[in-house]
Amino acid sequence: IEQDTDTKNWETEWLLTVDCPGGDAIINDIAIRPDGRLVVGGTFFNLASLQQTQQQPIALTGNGQTSFLALAEPTGEWLAARSIPGVELRALAIDDEGSVFITGPGILARRYNAGFQEIWNIPEPADGLSSEYIAVGNGRTQPFVYVQGTFGQGANDQDVFVTQLGKEVGNRLWNIEISSNDTPVPGQEQAGGIGVGPQGVVRAAVSSDGSDLASGGVLLRDTPITPSRHGHLLFLDPDEGRVRNDRLLGVSTESGGIMDTYNLDIDYAGNTYVAIGFTGSYSFKGVIQQGEEDAAVVVVDSLGIPMRFLDSNGNANATGFDVAAAGRDLQLLVGRVQGTTDELFGVRPVAPSVERKAYLAVLDPPEDQQSYIINLPDPDQEVSAVVQSINQLEGEVYRVINNPDRNLRLISADLTTEQAGELAQAGISLEVDRELVPNGQVGDPSGGTPAGWALETLNNAFGPASGRYCYPETCRQTVLYLIDTGIDTSSGYFDGNPNLEISESIVVRATGDPLDPLSGYDPIIFEHGTEMLSMIAGPGYGAALGTPIKVVNYNIYPDGNTTTISALIEAVSRANTHKSLNHSYDPATFCIASSSNAPGSSPAGLESAIDYTLTNIYATVLVSAGNDSNNSAADYTPSDLGVTRKGVICVGATNPANDRVPNTRTDPDLWAPGLNVEAADINGNLTTMTGTSASTALATGAALIYLSLNPVLTPADAETALDLSAQVAGGKRVVFVPDPSSPGAAEALNYMDYASWAFWYGLDSDGIAPNGMDTDQDGDGWSDREEYFFLGSDPNLAGLPRTQNLAMVASSQSSASFEFSLSCLLYQDSTLLAPYQLRDGTTLSIR
């Protein structure tokens, strides 16, 4: 089937049949090989034929009911087929090498190569076992096959098993039983589908009328209390089969309900889609779903969080047999329907008929559905109550942030126009959760303006080109919170900078997002963040190579190349927490090189998060002005915060002539080079980036240099320092990194003194107590002034006990040489030469 781009209707593109003149031919399963061809499996009776265009039909022969495998082109042409003896083929699976794995009554599992030649066969155990579903892992980390089926303990007692086999030879590795304790009457469990998630975790669906379902003897956590039949989704560890998590697919609210699971599929993000049939009243996310022999798809994310319940509605008898998840926003459900109804999945009427009909339901979001941010400024307004209101409207909540102490309380949800209108009528404030995109475009390093000019410009924006970039060597550790895509370190490129420590990369995911962004995507999705870091501190291309930097990466792009404002809000909030817990007094920058394409001011939630960054944890924020328009950066998110907040520095992009790079936004706070800037790609090779992302990366590197040399600058002071030292070229204030060997470099980089140091650490401004003695905040024997002068350490944390800090290292009849420590924050090359000036403008005096 194919969707017409104009009418949006789905129409049959082609049809393939298996003809069986003496009985029934049944297709039970179908899968797609890595090369795009289709593998079809099922059964026929005695004889079957598969028609080929301009060729003789493919003839299959058997003895009574016989299974078959067939291969077809995705354009609708049979290519090959063969009979499969000794099994009633129920299900098949294909791995990333094209091998075919089948199961069904008669065998436990069997493997064929891509040419349908048998590799191994595991017979069915002689204990009443019936194999029904099969799944296979992909890649070297998932060399396993999983079989799910049922076995009988008695006439009215049926349980489920899951077996793991080695892919290479079919050796059995573990087996678990899923059963209820059969009290007060024997339970009936039914296998309902099995699959392998992107990280290798197994999903198994089971239906049961027991209230104490257990897997491997371990009672499930999400268990019902009402006597009814329920559907369960189990998350099984691939190493030993233990239950990692489990989720009821609906909780019966009245006795006698029936819910059966039929099959499942898993998308690239690890979300699981289970095809079910149900009758009765079931609660899902607190919403009652009433079924009268209805079909449904129940969706649960990779952490077991319930997402959505899509049911057939209507009065006809509908069952959903299988589901395919083409993606998070497109699923296909096939099943059968009997009777008549005015609606089936809210779209098509079913004409009266006593015969069963097959149906295909295409499940995708309503055309008017959008993502919204719901701000909750009223502290008396319960977050859980608003979430439940959204659930009752069948909206889909994907993010909740509840930090009342930071004036940050919001909910993000996917809503239709009608749903949003009902919430607005109830007095709830909504705004669109606009998309953000990275603000850099990869260029061709062999074309355009030579990339080396960008770093040179930081030293000298006026030319002529010197062919070099000189950066200060600094001593104070800084922290870079890179809020971007992930960073790919696998090439080893970043190991070339010993001053750089990449500590952790944290995925900022909403409900339904991948746990691991690389599971199902090409590593190129880490391209932007990798290149950003290479321009900040990467060997050969970084502006701050001489500065100790600890990197904490928040990946706000877990699901591709776009993200939302609410993801940015969550990342900023989590970075605030991380800094307050781990780097209270360390100088830090937040680098945000993403912006909205649609104009609009930053929402209240982002303003609150950034305000906390500026005024509570004292991190300087750099944001890109944005690309794709010549409009003012003040009209977009988050670059508008550069106008409204001191300490948020909005950076625009210049070319070698100090003109604005075309199609980048205007009115930033500062400018930096942004045309064909050298960077390293995910493989550590040279590439270039054009746009305000590149300029923001270079400005962030400069900011880290200033903060390392002046670690007690508040965000507002840091912006002032960068602004005062900027080079005015072409009417623009261009970021300046002084060449350490140039006259006046030390003065240009100095923006601190004892008073600012004392303010940063919350000390008395002059370091003298009321009794006239020097203050010692941490009581370690070093006065606060001594810690500033000799050590440059945190005066709130007791360090080494006070020791003699002056040691003779050489002497003669006429002279003596002494050694003492001096804070690296005060030292400069001229310190030991008259007039012995320190970086803060004071002079060194030895008496």
Protein Blocks (a to p, Z undefined) as FASTA:
>chain_A
ZZdfklopacdfbdcddddfkbccddfbdcddfkopacdddddehiacdddehiacdddd
dehjadddddddfkopafbdcddehiacfbdcddfkopacdddehiabdcddfkopafbd
cdddfehpacfbdcddedjklccccddddddfbfklccdddddddfklopafbdcdddde
hiabdcddddebdcddfkopacdddddfbfbbceehiacfbdcfbdcdddddddddfklo
pafbdcdfbdcfbehiacddfbdcddfkopacdddddedjddeehiacddehiadddddd
fkopafbdcdeejjbdcddfbdcdfbfkbccdddddedjdfbeghlaccdddfbdcdddd
dddddfkbccdddddfblklcfklmmmmmmmnopacfbdcddfknopacddddddfklmm
mmmmnopacddddddddfbdcddfkgcjdfklmmmmmmomnbpaehiacddddfbdcddd
dddddddfknommmmpmkbccfbdcddddehiafblkgopafklmmmmmmmmmmmmpghj
amklmbccddddddfblnbjbdcfklmmmmmmmmmmmmmmmmmmlccddddfbdcfbgcd
ddfklmmmmmmmmmmnopacdddebghiabdfklpcfklmmmmpghiacdddddfkopac
ehiaehifbdcdfehiacddfkopacddedjklmmmmmmmmmmmmmmmmmmbcfklmmmm
mmmmpcceehiacdddddfkbghklmmmpccdfklmmmmnopafklpafkopacdfkono
pafklmmmmnopafkbccdddddfbdcfbdcfkbccddddddfklgcfklmpcehiafko
pacddZZ
